[in-house]
């Protein structure tokens, strides 16, 4: 049986761990404002929003942290990550008004399996409030 990224499960586990511990950590979008994603209303997922376009990350990768750059209100938010349209991870955070901008206090950790290079990552957002917007970016590792 092969791993999602095309690696044999047993033979290459140590190699994957080694690469994970010693590969670079990168940010997307790089040197730019994050991606704006909007909820569909009170605990209703909004439409798909492209977070990472297809053919952007050219090595196998996984996302470890979500950075919330701003939100439109002090609410609880839930974000779901999709490879194309297949659910791969979900995170939840609360946002508070800090220094005039609504942000989470720290990046939010997320776990997911390795994604194949050139994968498109999309997200959907829900919140405890009316239609809300979050501006987000991610930190990821390549393999």
MDTraj code that builds the backbone (N, CA, C; nanometers):
import mdtraj as md
import numpy as np

residues = "UNK UNK UNK UNK UNK UNK UNK UNK UNK UNK UNK UNK UNK UNK UNK UNK UNK UNK UNK UNK UNK UNK UNK UNK UNK UNK UNK UNK UNK UNK UNK UNK UNK UNK UNK UNK UNK UNK UNK UNK UNK UNK UNK UNK UNK UNK UNK UNK UNK UNK UNK UNK UNK UNK UNK UNK UNK UNK UNK UNK UNK UNK UNK UNK UNK UNK UNK UNK UNK UNK UNK UNK UNK UNK UNK UNK UNK UNK UNK UNK UNK UNK UNK UNK UNK UNK UNK UNK UNK UNK UNK UNK UNK UNK UNK UNK UNK UNK UNK UNK UNK UNK UNK UNK UNK UNK UNK UNK UNK UNK UNK UNK UNK UNK UNK UNK UNK UNK UNK UNK UNK UNK UNK UNK UNK UNK UNK UNK UNK UNK UNK UNK UNK UNK UNK UNK UNK UNK UNK UNK UNK UNK UNK".split()
xyz = np.array([
    [0.0848, -0.1171, 0.0000],
    [0.0000, 0.0000, 0.0000],
    [0.0895, 0.1237, 0.0000],
    [0.0557, 0.2209, -0.0832],
    [0.1359, 0.3416, -0.0916],
    [0.0732, 0.4551, -0.0119],
    [0.1586, 0.5423, 0.0343],
    [0.1169, 0.6622, 0.1055],
    [0.0558, 0.7585, 0.0050],
    [-0.0224, 0.8545, 0.0495],
    [-0.0890, 0.9498, -0.0393],
    [0.0099, 1.0211, -0.1307],
    [0.1307, 1.0465, -0.0819],
    [0.2286, 1.1183, -0.1631],
    [0.3119, 1.0227, -0.2479],
    [0.2693, 0.8960, -0.2600],
    [0.3384, 0.8014, -0.3453],
    [0.4535, 0.7292, -0.2788],
    [0.4675, 0.7427, -0.1494],
    [0.5759, 0.6779, -0.0760],
    [0.5235, 0.5482, -0.0140],
    [0.6077, 0.4445, -0.0139],
    [0.5687, 0.3200, 0.0524],
    [0.5539, 0.3468, 0.2015],
    [0.4476, 0.2992, 0.2629],
    [0.4193, 0.3276, 0.4034],
    [0.5316, 0.2837, 0.4967],
    [0.5776, 0.1610, 0.4883],
    [0.6747, 0.1123, 0.5865],
    [0.8181, 0.1480, 0.5507],
    [0.8556, 0.1391, 0.4253],
    [0.9956, 0.1560, 0.3864],
    [1.0457, 0.2991, 0.4017],
    [0.9593, 0.3953, 0.3857],
    [1.0068, 0.5338, 0.3830],
    [0.9615, 0.6189, 0.5009],
    [0.9055, 0.5584, 0.6038],
    [0.8582, 0.6379, 0.7177],
    [0.9707, 0.7196, 0.7810],
    [1.0862, 0.6577, 0.8023],
    [1.1975, 0.7315, 0.8624],
    [1.2442, 0.8445, 0.7733],
    [1.2444, 0.8216, 0.6427],
    [1.2836, 0.9266, 0.5491],
    [1.1866, 1.0442, 0.5569],
    [1.0563, 1.0157, 0.5640],
    [0.9562, 1.1216, 0.5742],
    [0.9744, 1.1996, 0.7040],
    [0.9987, 1.1277, 0.8147],
    [1.0212, 1.1951, 0.9428],
    [1.1456, 1.2829, 0.9356],
    [1.2528, 1.2302, 0.8782],
    [1.3772, 1.3078, 0.8634],
    [1.3522, 1.4339, 0.7804],
    [1.2837, 1.4190, 0.6681],
    [1.2542, 1.5351, 0.5841],
    [1.1644, 1.6339, 0.6569],
    [1.0690, 1.5824, 0.7320],
    [0.9776, 1.6695, 0.8044],
    [1.0520, 1.7536, 0.9079],
    [1.1411, 1.6906, 0.9797],
    [1.2137, 1.7610, 1.0853],
    [1.3175, 1.8584, 1.0317],
    [1.3665, 1.8334, 0.9104],
    [1.4770, 1.9140, 0.8604],
    [1.4489, 1.9878, 0.7303],
    [1.3266, 1.9823, 0.6801],
    [1.2954, 2.0576, 0.5589],
    [1.2507, 2.1984, 0.5977],
    [1.2531, 2.2856, 0.4990],
    [1.2157, 2.4240, 0.5262],
    [1.0670, 2.4373, 0.5558],
    [1.0347, 2.5370, 0.6348],
    [0.8962, 2.5742, 0.6601],
    [0.8711, 2.7001, 0.5787],
    [0.7623, 2.7021, 0.5048],
    [0.7335, 2.8124, 0.4137],
    [0.5970, 2.8725, 0.4437],
    [0.5719, 2.9908, 0.3903],
    [0.4462, 3.0631, 0.4113],
    [0.3752, 3.0797, 0.2770],
    [0.2430, 3.0642, 0.2795],
    [0.1644, 3.0955, 0.1601],
    [0.0424, 3.1756, 0.2025],
    [0.0124, 3.2870, 0.1345],
    [0.0907, 3.3442, 0.0268],
    [0.2175, 3.4105, 0.0803],
    [0.3228, 3.4033, 0.0022],
    [0.4529, 3.4559, 0.0433],
    [0.4625, 3.6043, 0.0108],
    [0.5042, 3.6815, 0.1102],
    [0.5252, 3.8256, 0.0959],
    [0.4024, 3.8961, 0.0371],
    [0.2850, 3.8558, 0.0843],
    [0.1602, 3.9148, 0.0350],
    [0.0534, 3.9039, 0.1425],
    [-0.0514, 3.9825, 0.1273],
    [-0.1662, 3.9730, 0.2162],
    [-0.2298, 3.8358, 0.2008],
    [-0.2840, 3.7841, 0.3097],
    [-0.3475, 3.6532, 0.3069],
    [-0.4713, 3.6482, 0.2190],
    [-0.5320, 3.5315, 0.2173],
    [-0.6501, 3.5056, 0.1350],
    [-0.7747, 3.5364, 0.2163],
    [-0.8700, 3.6044, 0.1555],
    [-0.9960, 3.6397, 0.2201],
    [-1.0965, 3.5279, 0.1967],
    [-1.1563, 3.4772, 0.3054],
    [-1.2552, 3.3695, 0.2968],
    [-1.3778, 3.4106, 0.3794],
    [-1.4983, 3.3840, 0.3264],
    [-1.6218, 3.4318, 0.3884],
    [-1.7116, 3.3150, 0.4284],
    [-1.7700, 3.3259, 0.5467],
    [-1.8619, 3.2226, 0.5958],
    [-1.9973, 3.2366, 0.5272],
    [-2.0794, 3.1340, 0.5448],
    [-2.2129, 3.1355, 0.4844],
    [-2.3210, 3.1807, 0.5803],
    [-2.2870, 3.2265, 0.6984],
    [-2.3859, 3.2655, 0.7985],
    [-2.3613, 3.1873, 0.9260],
    [-2.4541, 3.1913, 1.0183],
    [-2.4368, 3.1263, 1.1481],
    [-2.4177, 2.9761, 1.1289],
    [-2.2986, 2.9293, 1.1589],
    [-2.2579, 2.7888, 1.1484],
    [-2.2963, 2.7244, 1.0148],
    [-2.2823, 2.8050, 0.9104],
    [-2.3035, 2.7567, 0.7746],
    [-2.1760, 2.7804, 0.6944],
    [-2.1271, 2.6760, 0.6311],
    [-2.0056, 2.6906, 0.5510],
    [-2.0322, 2.7792, 0.4303],
    [-1.9362, 2.8677, 0.4039],
    [-1.9434, 2.9506, 0.2843],
    [-1.8998, 2.8708, 0.1625],
    [-1.8848, 2.9386, 0.0520],
    [-1.8438, 2.8756, -0.0735],
    [-1.6955, 2.8384, -0.0677],
    [-1.6547, 2.7485, -0.1560],
    [-1.5129, 2.7172, -0.1686],
    [-1.4357, 2.8434, -0.2038],
    [-1.3211, 2.8617, -0.1364],
    [-1.2278, 2.9688, -0.1688],
    [-1.0931, 2.9044, -0.1940],
    [-1.0319, 2.9369, -0.3058],
    [-0.9011, 2.8802, -0.3369],
    [-0.7958, 2.9437, -0.2466],
    [-0.7295, 2.8597, -0.1684],
    [-0.6226, 2.9058, -0.0796],
    [-0.4874, 2.8930, -0.1489],
    [-0.4607, 2.7755, -0.2064],
    [-0.3356, 2.7509, -0.2782],
    [-0.3724, 2.7004, -0.4176],
    [-0.3437, 2.7792, -0.5209],
    [-0.3789, 2.7363, -0.6566],
    [-0.3027, 2.6103, -0.7000],
    [-0.3632, 2.5364, -0.7914],
    [-0.3001, 2.4183, -0.8475],
    [-0.1649, 2.4572, -0.9088],
    [-0.0681, 2.3681, -0.9007],
    [0.0669, 2.3867, -0.9566],
    [0.1476, 2.4969, -0.8871],
    [0.1105, 2.5318, -0.7645],
    [0.1841, 2.6360, -0.6914],
    [0.2946, 2.5768, -0.6061],
    [0.2661, 2.4704, -0.5323],
    [0.3672, 2.4046, -0.4491],
    [0.4140, 2.2817, -0.5263],
    [0.5395, 2.2820, -0.5696],
    [0.5886, 2.1815, -0.6644],
    [0.6596, 2.0638, -0.5979],
    [0.6452, 2.0498, -0.4670],
    [0.6930, 1.9332, -0.3930],
    [0.5774, 1.8843, -0.3060],
    [0.5807, 1.7563, -0.2651],
    [0.4822, 1.7077, -0.1693],
    [0.4886, 1.7963, -0.0453],
    [0.3753, 1.8180, 0.0211],
    [0.3713, 1.9129, 0.1322],
    [0.2614, 1.8777, 0.2309],
    [0.2692, 1.9398, 0.3479],
    [0.1580, 1.9388, 0.4430],
    [0.1540, 2.0733, 0.5141],
    [0.0350, 2.1126, 0.5544],
    [0.0136, 2.2412, 0.6220],
    [0.0096, 2.2148, 0.7716],
    [0.0845, 2.2953, 0.8477],
    [0.0909, 2.2768, 0.9922],
    [0.0264, 2.3893, 1.0720],
    [0.0249, 2.5088, 1.0185],
    [-0.0253, 2.6224, 1.0954],
    [-0.1095, 2.7123, 1.0066],
    [-0.2163, 2.7639, 1.0645],
    [-0.3019, 2.8629, 1.0021],
    [-0.2785, 2.9946, 1.0748],
    [-0.2492, 3.0994, 1.0009],
    [-0.2343, 3.2317, 1.0601],
    [-0.3580, 3.3137, 1.0253],
    [-0.4216, 3.3663, 1.1275],
    [-0.5390, 3.4507, 1.1068],
    [-0.4914, 3.5946, 1.1107],
    [-0.4945, 3.6607, 0.9961],
    [-0.4438, 3.7971, 0.9870],
    [-0.5473, 3.8989, 1.0322],
    [-0.6733, 3.8682, 1.0078],
    [-0.7805, 3.9580, 1.0511],
    [-0.9144, 3.8868, 1.0363],
    [-1.0125, 3.9300, 1.1141],
    [-1.1504, 3.8817, 1.1012],
    [-1.2433, 4.0010, 1.1126],
    [-1.3656, 3.9832, 1.0668],
    [-1.4591, 4.0959, 1.0686],
    [-1.5304, 4.1150, 1.2010],
    [-1.5238, 4.0155, 1.2911],
    [-1.5959, 4.0301, 1.4171],
    [-1.5376, 3.9353, 1.5220],
    [-1.5717, 3.9606, 1.6476],
    [-1.5310, 3.8732, 1.7579],
    [-1.6262, 3.7547, 1.7604],
    [-1.5848, 3.6449, 1.7015],
    [-1.6687, 3.5255, 1.6894],
    [-1.5816, 3.4021, 1.7053],
    [-1.6472, 3.2872, 1.7012],
    [-1.5779, 3.1595, 1.6890],
    [-1.5897, 3.1179, 1.5434],
    [-1.4785, 3.0707, 1.4875],
    [-1.4714, 3.0368, 1.3457],
    [-1.4289, 2.8912, 1.3290],
    [-1.4782, 2.8271, 1.2251],
    [-1.4333, 2.6933, 1.1882],
    [-1.3987, 2.6945, 1.0401],
    [-1.2771, 2.6483, 1.0098],
    [-1.2271, 2.6464, 0.8723],
    [-1.1989, 2.5026, 0.8329],
    [-1.2480, 2.4633, 0.7159],
    [-1.2228, 2.3297, 0.6641],
    [-1.1326, 2.3405, 0.5417],
    [-1.0287, 2.2537, 0.5382],
    [-0.9340, 2.2475, 0.4270],
    [-0.9732, 2.1333, 0.3341],
    [-0.9618, 2.1560, 0.2040],
    [-0.9935, 2.0554, 0.1031],
    [-0.8795, 2.0462, 0.0017],
    [-0.8454, 1.9243, -0.0390],
    [-0.7595, 1.9030, -0.1548],
    [-0.8559, 1.8863, -0.2710],
    [-0.8658, 1.9890, -0.3542],
    [-0.9733, 1.9914, -0.4532],
    [-1.1043, 2.0060, -0.3782],
    [-1.1855, 1.8996, -0.3767],
    [-1.3113, 1.9029, -0.3012],
    [-1.3165, 1.7939, -0.1943],
    [-1.2015, 1.7318, -0.1653],
    [-1.1942, 1.6273, -0.0628],
    [-1.1469, 1.6874, 0.0690],
    [-1.2262, 1.6727, 0.1745],
    [-1.1915, 1.7262, 0.3065],
    [-1.0636, 1.6612, 0.3582],
    [-0.9671, 1.7429, 0.4032],
    [-0.8392, 1.6902, 0.4542],
    [-0.8071, 1.7373, 0.5953],
    [-0.8728, 1.8415, 0.6458],
    [-0.8446, 1.8896, 0.7812],
    [-0.9467, 1.9970, 0.8188],
    [-0.9550, 2.0247, 0.9482],
    [-1.0423, 2.1322, 0.9970],
    [-0.9811, 2.1917, 1.1231],
    [-1.0031, 2.3214, 1.1440],
    [-0.9557, 2.3898, 1.2648],
    [-1.0653, 2.4840, 1.3142],
    [-1.0554, 2.5189, 1.4426],
    [-1.1497, 2.6132, 1.5025],
    [-1.0708, 2.7109, 1.5883],
    [-1.1130, 2.8374, 1.5886],
    [-1.0500, 2.9380, 1.6735],
    [-1.1523, 3.0443, 1.7107],
    [-1.1186, 3.1197, 1.8149],
    [-1.1977, 3.2359, 1.8540],
    [-1.1153, 3.3594, 1.8264],
    [-1.1806, 3.4639, 1.7849],
    [-1.1131, 3.5880, 1.7494],
    [-1.1568, 3.6980, 1.8450],
    [-1.0623, 3.7788, 1.8893],
    [-1.0897, 3.8899, 1.9799],
    [-1.0278, 4.0164, 1.9250],
    [-1.0844, 4.1299, 1.9643],
    [-1.0307, 4.2584, 1.9229],
    [-0.9033, 4.2868, 2.0023],
    [-0.7901, 4.2907, 1.9315],
    [-0.6601, 4.3158, 1.9940],
    [-0.5935, 4.4301, 1.9189],
    [-0.5712, 4.5395, 1.9852],
    [-0.5002, 4.6519, 1.9237],
    [-0.5701, 4.7087, 1.8018],
    [-0.7023, 4.7070, 1.8008],
    [-0.7760, 4.7670, 1.6902],
    [-0.8037, 4.6713, 1.5751],
    [-0.7433, 4.5526, 1.5752],
    [-0.7695, 4.4536, 1.4712],
    [-0.8095, 4.3231, 1.5349],
    [-0.9025, 4.2546, 1.4784],
    [-0.9483, 4.1280, 1.5350],
    [-0.8593, 4.0156, 1.4845],
    [-0.7838, 3.9563, 1.5755],
    [-0.6927, 3.8487, 1.5379],
    [-0.6933, 3.7403, 1.6441],
    [-0.6544, 3.6219, 1.6065],
    [-0.6316, 3.5155, 1.7042],
    [-0.4993, 3.5456, 1.7720],
    [-0.4804, 3.4975, 1.8929],
    [-0.3601, 3.5311, 1.9681],
    [-0.2346, 3.4642, 1.9145],
    [-0.2488, 3.3538, 1.8450],
    [-0.1330, 3.2825, 1.7908],
    [-0.1785, 3.2007, 1.6712],
    [-0.0845, 3.1575, 1.5869],
    [-0.1242, 3.0684, 1.4770],
    [-0.1953, 2.9446, 1.5315],
    [-0.2868, 2.8925, 1.4536],
    [-0.3661, 2.7763, 1.4918],
    [-0.3052, 2.6533, 1.4260],
    [-0.2746, 2.5525, 1.5059],
    [-0.2142, 2.4310, 1.4515],
    [-0.3184, 2.3468, 1.3794],
    [-0.2785, 2.2891, 1.2687],
    [-0.3633, 2.1952, 1.1969],
    [-0.2782, 2.0760, 1.1546],
    [-0.3392, 1.9603, 1.1487],
    [-0.2701, 1.8392, 1.1067],
    [-0.3416, 1.7808, 0.9868],
    [-0.2625, 1.7304, 0.8940],
    [-0.3193, 1.6645, 0.7754],
    [-0.2141, 1.5719, 0.7180],
    [-0.2568, 1.4796, 0.6357],
    [-0.1623, 1.3922, 0.5671],
    [-0.0842, 1.4693, 0.4621],
    [0.0192, 1.4048, 0.4089],
    [0.0956, 1.4667, 0.3012],
    [0.0062, 1.4868, 0.1798],
    [0.0217, 1.6000, 0.1159],
    [-0.0523, 1.6307, -0.0062],
    [0.0444, 1.6221, -0.1244],
    [-0.0043, 1.5715, -0.2352],
    [0.0799, 1.5583, -0.3537],
    [0.1178, 1.6950, -0.4075],
    [0.2382, 1.7024, -0.4620],
    [0.2813, 1.8283, -0.5241],
    [0.1779, 1.8738, -0.6258],
    [0.1710, 2.0022, -0.6456],
    [0.0814, 2.0665, -0.7419],
    [-0.0669, 2.0574, -0.7053],
    [-0.0988, 2.0122, -0.5822],
    [-0.2388, 2.0028, -0.5399],
    [-0.3002, 2.1408, -0.5205],
    [-0.4291, 2.1511, -0.5502],
    [-0.5050, 2.2721, -0.5211],
    [-0.5650, 2.2561, -0.3815],
    [-0.5432, 2.3560, -0.2954],
    [-0.6025, 2.3547, -0.1619],
    [-0.7093, 2.4633, -0.1571],
    [-0.8294, 2.4211, -0.1198],
    [-0.9403, 2.5142, -0.1037],
    [-0.9861, 2.5111, 0.0420],
    [-1.0602, 2.6133, 0.0817],
    [-1.1124, 2.6205, 0.2180],
    [-1.2578, 2.6649, 0.2137],
    [-1.3287, 2.6314, 0.3232],
    [-1.4629, 2.6838, 0.3492],
    [-1.4649, 2.7303, 0.4933],
    [-1.5371, 2.8393, 0.5204],
    [-1.5423, 2.8990, 0.6534],
    [-1.6855, 2.9019, 0.7056],
    [-1.7009, 2.8745, 0.8350],
    [-1.8271, 2.8941, 0.9069],
    [-1.7945, 2.9751, 1.0319],
    [-1.8945, 3.0409, 1.0883],
    [-1.8709, 3.1183, 1.2107],
    [-1.9960, 3.1189, 1.2968],
    [-1.9765, 3.1596, 1.4230],
    [-2.0888, 3.1689, 1.5164],
    [-2.1717, 3.2944, 1.4941],
    [-2.1245, 3.3824, 1.4059],
    [-2.1974, 3.5058, 1.3773],
    [-2.2608, 3.5018, 1.2396],
    [-2.3106, 3.6168, 1.1975],
    [-2.3655, 3.6278, 1.0630],
    [-2.2520, 3.6060, 0.9634],
    [-2.2730, 3.6417, 0.8415],
    [-2.1695, 3.6244, 0.7402],
    [-2.0449, 3.7029, 0.7820],
    [-1.9360, 3.6304, 0.8043],
    [-1.8107, 3.6896, 0.8515],
    [-1.6992, 3.6589, 0.7528],
    [-1.5913, 3.7358, 0.7614],
    [-1.4768, 3.7160, 0.6729],
    [-1.3503, 3.7050, 0.7563],
    [-1.2624, 3.6159, 0.7166],
    [-1.1306, 3.6025, 0.7782],
    [-1.0258, 3.6134, 0.6679],
    [-0.9148, 3.6766, 0.6997],
    [-0.8008, 3.6814, 0.6085],
    [-0.6969, 3.5880, 0.6671],
    [-0.6542, 3.4888, 0.5881],
    [-0.5700, 3.3812, 0.6400],
    [-0.4482, 3.3559, 0.5514],
    [-0.3476, 3.2981, 0.6132],
    [-0.2317, 3.2449, 0.5411],
    [-0.1909, 3.1167, 0.6135],
    [-0.1036, 3.0380, 0.5517],
    [-0.0643, 2.9102, 0.6105],
    [0.0866, 2.8944, 0.6113],
    [0.1342, 2.8146, 0.7067],
    [0.2741, 2.7730, 0.7131],
    [0.2762, 2.6251, 0.6810],
    [0.3656, 2.5852, 0.5892],
    [0.3666, 2.4470, 0.5436],
    [0.5095, 2.3961, 0.5300],
    [0.5233, 2.2627, 0.5269],
    [0.6511, 2.1963, 0.5018],
    [0.6475, 2.1285, 0.3674],
    [0.7629, 2.1233, 0.3008],
    [0.7750, 2.0463, 0.1766],
    [0.8622, 1.9247, 0.2010],
    [0.8441, 1.8225, 0.1184],
    [0.9156, 1.6962, 0.1325],
    [0.9842, 1.6598, 0.0031],
])
top = md.Topology()
chain = top.add_chain()
for i, resn in enumerate(residues, 1):
    res = top.add_residue(resn, chain, resSeq=i)
    for name in ("N", "CA", "C"):
        top.add_atom(name, md.element.get_by_symbol(name[0]), res)
traj = md.Trajectory(xyz[None], top)
